[in-house]
Amino acid sequence: MQDFSTLGLTLAACAAATCLSIGLAAWVSMGRLARLVDRMVSFSAGMLLGTALLHLLPESMHLGTADVHDIAATLLAGLLSFFFLERFSLLRHDHHHEHDGHHHEQGHDARSAGKGGTSLLIGSSVHALADGVLIAAAFHLEPFLGLMTALAVATHEVPQQLSNFFVLLNSGFSRSRALLFNLLTGCGALVGGVIGSLFLGQAQMMLPYVLSVAASSFVYIALSDLIPQLHAQAHSHEHGGQRRAAWFQPALMILGVALAALATYFLHGH
């Protein structure tokens, strides 16, 4: 009976954390900031890199259930896997958009560029699954600790979900589709909660590798998609626009990294 009670609390906490983080991020991103998607690409790149390198990878190493060399190998395997998947057009992203001067027909973004967010959604799903396992582990130790962990995860996920919205909008998703797919990926927390509750030992053994795969996705999408796009944007401006891009792109990227670092700082209760 206790196991079923713990499972119910875990699933309720995972669902609440997911809805809270995505709801707050959607409320912000669907406001005035949504009009600045091009400029927020810099913020998204910084947020993804900060989350991967300052939170996910260190967390996978601190868990102590996997050797650091195995974690590094998993990260490399993840990066290569996303490259090969994209190369074979399973995660293809056509970078030509309707308003980029190439005179594409109406609806080109939705059909072609929409696949560009797929790798991000995969990484976000894996990240959510890991969060669910962490919440389940905390509930098995102490219900109050589980609740605090769920609240910390929700708080940490708000800036990450905000970044996800901007990446998806930039990839050609409509606002409603971006919200729907973020909710679907957030369901990974429920899956992680179930796995963590029923197979806690095995789930904790795999958790460092799950976190490393999520990190590889975030690093890949930032380095292969967003940062090249930033360089293209900077070179497409006239001289005055290039000078503005030279300072606001790095500034927004640093802001994204800083928010990821700040969220990680409070997540661990320092």
Kinemage of the C-alpha trace (Angstrom):
@kinemage 1
@onewidth
@group {chain A} dominant
@subgroup {mainchain}
@vectorlist {calphas} color= white
{ca met a 1} P 0.000 0.000 0.000
{ca gln a 2} L 2.865 2.346 0.883
{ca asp a 3} L 4.433 1.815 -2.559
{ca phe a 4} L 1.203 2.738 -4.335
{ca ser a 5} L 0.791 5.791 -2.115
{ca thr a 6} L 4.348 6.900 -2.906
{ca leu a 7} L 3.765 6.306 -6.608
{ca gly a 8} L 0.611 8.426 -6.532
{ca leu a 9} L 2.396 11.279 -4.754
{ca thr a 10} L 5.296 11.030 -7.193
{ca leu a 11} L 3.063 11.187 -10.264
{ca ala a 12} L 1.044 14.088 -8.838
{ca ala a 13} L 4.232 16.006 -8.052
{ca cys a 14} L 5.722 15.287 -11.501
{ca ala a 15} L 2.523 16.457 -13.229
{ca ala a 16} L 2.342 19.601 -11.099
{ca ala a 17} L 6.003 20.457 -11.703
{ca thr a 18} L 5.592 19.950 -15.458
{ca cys a 19} L 2.412 22.017 -15.750
{ca leu a 20} L 3.789 24.807 -13.557
{ca ser a 21} L 7.065 25.183 -15.453
{ca ile a 22} L 5.540 24.935 -18.932
{ca gly a 23} L 2.594 27.159 -18.009
{ca leu a 24} L 4.807 29.962 -16.698
{ca ala a 25} L 7.196 29.677 -19.641
{ca ala a 26} L 4.305 29.750 -22.129
{ca trp a 27} L 2.776 32.801 -20.449
{ca val a 28} L 6.072 34.685 -20.823
{ca ser a 29} L 7.028 33.465 -24.294
{ca met a 30} L 3.603 34.086 -25.822
{ca gly a 31} L 3.728 37.726 -24.782
{ca arg a 32} L 5.846 40.501 -26.197
{ca leu a 33} L 9.017 38.409 -26.185
{ca ala a 34} L 7.529 36.130 -28.861
{ca arg a 35} L 7.952 39.006 -31.331
{ca leu a 36} L 11.703 38.914 -30.722
{ca val a 37} L 12.293 35.284 -31.654
{ca asp a 38} L 15.281 36.077 -33.894
{ca arg a 39} L 17.063 37.969 -31.140
{ca met a 40} L 16.167 35.386 -28.498
{ca val a 41} L 18.080 32.721 -30.442
{ca ser a 42} L 21.188 34.003 -28.634
{ca phe a 43} L 19.487 33.593 -25.265
{ca ser a 44} L 18.338 30.086 -26.180
{ca ala a 45} L 21.840 29.019 -27.239
{ca gly a 46} L 23.287 30.235 -23.951
{ca met a 47} L 20.522 28.594 -21.948
{ca leu a 48} L 20.983 25.223 -23.659
{ca leu a 49} L 24.766 25.273 -23.244
{ca gly a 50} L 24.509 26.418 -19.637
{ca thr a 51} L 21.960 23.748 -18.762
{ca ala a 52} L 24.007 21.006 -20.416
{ca leu a 53} L 27.456 21.949 -19.112
{ca leu a 54} L 26.626 23.510 -15.732
{ca his a 55} L 23.748 21.283 -14.638
{ca leu a 56} L 23.224 18.019 -16.516
{ca leu a 57} L 26.839 16.863 -16.881
{ca pro a 58} L 27.956 17.835 -13.350
{ca glu a 59} L 24.809 16.191 -11.956
{ca ser a 60} L 25.552 12.977 -13.849
{ca met a 61} L 29.054 12.913 -12.337
{ca his a 62} L 27.959 13.777 -8.795
{ca leu a 63} L 25.544 10.833 -8.693
{ca gly a 64} L 28.564 8.552 -8.385
{ca thr a 65} L 27.009 5.515 -10.076
{ca ala a 66} L 28.985 5.852 -13.333
{ca asp a 67} L 32.625 6.428 -14.196
{ca val a 68} L 33.434 9.865 -15.588
{ca his a 69} L 34.964 8.264 -18.692
{ca asp a 70} L 31.725 6.379 -19.339
{ca ile a 71} L 29.755 9.610 -19.007
{ca ala a 72} L 32.108 11.363 -21.446
{ca ala a 73} L 31.791 8.463 -23.872
{ca thr a 74} L 27.997 8.646 -23.608
{ca leu a 75} L 28.130 12.384 -24.337
{ca leu a 76} L 30.286 11.762 -27.413
{ca ala a 77} L 28.033 8.925 -28.580
{ca gly a 78} L 25.008 11.200 -28.175
{ca leu a 79} L 26.597 13.999 -30.211
{ca leu a 80} L 27.584 11.599 -32.990
{ca ser a 81} L 24.140 9.977 -32.942
{ca phe a 82} L 22.356 13.301 -33.411
{ca phe a 83} L 24.741 14.169 -36.232
{ca phe a 84} L 24.153 10.855 -38.011
{ca leu a 85} L 20.387 11.065 -37.513
{ca glu a 86} L 20.337 14.570 -38.958
{ca arg a 87} L 22.665 13.562 -41.782
{ca phe a 88} L 20.337 10.754 -42.786
{ca ser a 89} L 17.415 13.231 -42.776
{ca leu a 90} L 15.674 11.755 -39.761
{ca leu a 91} L 16.174 15.044 -37.948
{ca arg a 92} L 16.617 17.228 -41.034
{ca his a 93} L 16.395 20.966 -40.633
{ca asp a 94} L 16.080 23.100 -43.735
{ca his a 95} L 17.444 26.516 -42.748
{ca his a 96} L 15.620 28.387 -45.532
{ca his a 97} L 12.581 30.243 -44.222
{ca glu a 98} L 9.715 32.100 -45.806
{ca his a 99} L 11.084 35.559 -45.014
{ca asp a 100} L 14.800 34.933 -45.583
{ca gly a 101} L 14.888 36.325 -49.100
{ca his a 102} L 14.618 32.948 -50.836
{ca his a 103} L 10.966 33.503 -51.819
{ca his a 104} L 9.500 30.308 -50.386
{ca glu a 105} L 5.797 29.690 -50.633
{ca gln a 106} L 3.422 30.317 -47.733
{ca gly a 107} L 3.604 27.535 -45.160
{ca his a 108} L 7.164 26.492 -45.981
{ca asp a 109} L 8.294 27.018 -42.373
{ca ala a 110} L 5.626 24.794 -40.889
{ca arg a 111} L 6.351 21.923 -43.284
{ca ser a 112} L 10.127 22.137 -43.567
{ca ala a 113} L 11.686 23.994 -40.672
{ca gly a 114} L 9.351 22.422 -38.129
{ca lys a 115} L 11.512 19.297 -38.025
{ca gly a 116} L 14.405 21.387 -36.742
{ca gly a 117} L 13.085 21.255 -33.204
{ca thr a 118} L 12.905 17.466 -33.122
{ca ser a 119} L 16.358 16.949 -31.638
{ca leu a 120} L 15.559 19.515 -28.957
{ca leu a 121} L 12.314 17.707 -28.128
{ca ile a 122} L 14.187 14.410 -27.802
{ca gly a 123} L 16.658 15.950 -25.375
{ca ser a 124} L 13.900 17.675 -23.404
{ca ser a 125} L 11.993 14.389 -23.115
{ca val a 126} L 15.076 12.606 -21.800
{ca his a 127} L 15.720 15.490 -19.384
{ca ala a 128} L 12.128 15.321 -18.146
{ca leu a 129} L 12.434 11.562 -17.640
{ca ala a 130} L 15.527 12.135 -15.493
{ca asp a 131} L 13.653 14.750 -13.442
{ca gly a 132} L 10.883 12.224 -12.817
{ca val a 133} L 13.379 9.655 -11.545
{ca leu a 134} L 14.930 12.248 -9.207
{ca ile a 135} L 11.514 13.193 -7.808
{ca ala a 136} L 10.639 9.525 -7.288
{ca ala a 137} L 13.918 8.900 -5.448
{ca ala a 138} L 13.259 11.884 -3.172
{ca phe a 139} L 9.732 10.660 -2.335
{ca his a 140} L 11.096 7.245 -1.400
{ca leu a 141} L 13.340 8.917 1.155
{ca glu a 142} L 10.827 11.389 2.599
{ca pro a 143} L 7.511 12.802 1.239
{ca phe a 144} L 8.450 16.362 2.212
{ca leu a 145} L 11.785 15.995 0.438
{ca gly a 146} L 9.883 14.799 -2.636
{ca leu a 147} L 7.668 17.871 -2.597
{ca met a 148} L 10.644 20.198 -2.224
{ca thr a 149} L 12.462 18.399 -5.041
{ca ala a 150} L 9.433 18.746 -7.330
{ca leu a 151} L 9.219 22.466 -6.535
{ca ala a 152} L 12.939 22.897 -7.191
{ca val a 153} L 12.649 21.036 -10.502
{ca ala a 154} L 9.663 23.190 -11.563
{ca thr a 155} L 11.552 26.388 -10.714
{ca his a 156} L 14.636 25.198 -12.544
{ca glu a 157} L 12.651 24.179 -15.616
{ca val a 158} L 10.950 27.571 -16.187
{ca pro a 159} L 13.931 29.244 -17.929
{ca gln a 160} L 14.688 25.972 -19.766
{ca gln a 161} L 11.113 25.713 -21.048
{ca leu a 162} L 11.243 29.377 -22.022
{ca ser a 163} L 14.317 28.636 -24.111
{ca asn a 164} L 12.575 25.624 -25.653
{ca phe a 165} L 9.655 27.800 -26.773
{ca phe a 166} L 11.956 30.227 -28.543
{ca val a 167} L 13.839 27.411 -30.289
{ca leu a 168} L 10.598 25.788 -31.457
{ca leu a 169} L 9.125 29.091 -32.643
{ca asn a 170} L 12.381 29.793 -34.471
{ca ser a 171} L 12.135 26.330 -36.062
{ca gly a 172} L 8.754 27.115 -37.605
{ca phe a 173} L 6.383 25.795 -34.938
{ca ser a 174} L 3.233 27.778 -34.271
{ca arg a 175} L 2.663 28.903 -30.684
{ca ser a 176} L -0.027 26.285 -30.127
{ca arg a 177} L 2.150 23.482 -31.541
{ca ala a 178} L 5.117 24.616 -29.457
{ca leu a 179} L 2.938 24.478 -26.332
{ca leu a 180} L 1.513 21.070 -27.269
{ca phe a 181} L 4.914 19.499 -27.969
{ca asn a 182} L 6.404 20.956 -24.805
{ca leu a 183} L 3.552 19.403 -22.825
{ca leu a 184} L 4.143 16.060 -24.549
{ca thr a 185} L 7.847 16.108 -23.757
{ca gly a 186} L 7.007 17.101 -20.207
{ca cys a 187} L 5.137 13.809 -19.886
{ca gly a 188} L 8.580 12.230 -19.770
{ca ala a 189} L 8.605 13.249 -16.098
{ca leu a 190} L 5.579 11.013 -15.477
{ca val a 191} L 7.346 8.114 -17.213
{ca gly a 192} L 10.448 8.778 -15.143
{ca gly a 193} L 8.338 8.919 -11.996
{ca val a 194} L 6.859 5.492 -12.716
{ca ile a 195} L 10.236 3.972 -13.590
{ca gly a 196} L 11.844 5.548 -10.549
{ca ser a 197} L 9.101 4.310 -8.218
{ca leu a 198} L 8.945 0.746 -9.538
{ca phe a 199} L 12.595 0.169 -10.438
{ca leu a 200} L 14.421 2.666 -8.261
{ca gly a 201} L 17.749 0.826 -8.106
{ca gln a 202} L 18.012 0.162 -11.831
{ca ala a 203} L 16.732 3.649 -12.688
{ca gln a 204} L 19.346 5.336 -10.506
{ca met a 205} L 22.084 3.256 -12.126
{ca met a 206} L 21.024 4.507 -15.578
{ca leu a 207} L 20.364 8.106 -14.529
{ca pro a 208} L 23.899 9.450 -15.230
{ca tyr a 209} L 23.716 8.142 -18.787
{ca val a 210} L 20.213 9.575 -19.287
{ca leu a 211} L 21.438 12.989 -18.127
{ca ser a 212} L 24.452 12.746 -20.444
{ca val a 213} L 22.259 11.985 -23.472
{ca ala a 214} L 20.047 14.976 -22.639
{ca ala a 215} L 23.170 17.146 -22.375
{ca ser a 216} L 24.415 15.943 -25.763
{ca ser a 217} L 21.129 16.968 -27.363
{ca phe a 218} L 21.270 20.482 -25.909
{ca val a 219} L 24.924 20.954 -26.875
{ca tyr a 220} L 24.285 19.653 -30.387
{ca ile a 221} L 21.283 21.885 -31.126
{ca ala a 222} L 23.143 24.944 -29.772
{ca leu a 223} L 26.373 24.349 -31.720
{ca ser a 224} L 24.997 22.910 -34.958
{ca asp a 225} L 21.826 24.964 -35.374
{ca leu a 226} L 21.582 28.087 -33.220
{ca ile a 227} L 25.134 29.469 -33.206
{ca pro a 228} L 25.604 29.114 -37.011
{ca gln a 229} L 22.279 30.908 -37.369
{ca leu a 230} L 23.598 33.730 -35.171
{ca his a 231} L 26.652 34.101 -37.409
{ca ala a 232} L 24.398 34.189 -40.475
{ca gln a 233} L 22.190 36.847 -38.881
{ca ala a 234} L 25.206 39.002 -38.026
{ca his a 235} L 26.625 38.821 -41.563
{ca ser a 236} L 23.241 39.524 -43.153
{ca his a 237} L 22.970 42.955 -41.490
{ca glu a 238} L 24.373 46.138 -42.911
{ca his a 239} L 27.433 47.606 -41.179
{ca gly a 240} L 25.438 49.326 -38.435
{ca gly a 241} L 23.372 46.208 -37.848
{ca gln a 242} L 26.544 44.115 -37.624
{ca arg a 243} L 27.856 46.371 -34.876
{ca arg a 244} L 24.610 46.000 -32.906
{ca ala a 245} L 24.657 42.207 -33.396
{ca ala a 246} L 28.269 42.169 -32.202
{ca trp a 247} L 27.175 43.195 -28.715
{ca phe a 248} L 23.572 42.067 -28.254
{ca gln a 249} L 24.142 38.475 -29.413
{ca pro a 250} L 26.934 37.776 -26.865
{ca ala a 251} L 25.035 39.700 -24.172
{ca leu a 252} L 21.898 37.596 -24.601
{ca met a 253} L 23.937 34.398 -24.775
{ca ile a 254} L 25.681 35.280 -21.506
{ca leu a 255} L 22.265 36.047 -19.990
{ca gly a 256} L 21.075 32.570 -20.973
{ca val a 257} L 24.151 30.945 -19.420
{ca ala a 258} L 23.727 33.056 -16.275
{ca leu a 259} L 20.086 32.037 -15.856
{ca ala a 260} L 21.005 28.372 -16.274
{ca ala a 261} L 23.735 28.765 -13.639
{ca leu a 262} L 21.372 30.622 -11.293
{ca ala a 263} L 18.646 27.988 -11.659
{ca thr a 264} L 21.179 25.225 -10.932
{ca tyr a 265} L 22.447 27.165 -7.906
{ca phe a 266} L 18.984 27.353 -6.334
{ca leu a 267} L 18.075 23.794 -7.392
{ca his a 268} L 20.830 22.455 -5.172
{ca gly a 269} L 19.864 24.732 -2.313
{ca his a 270} L 23.161 26.574 -1.975
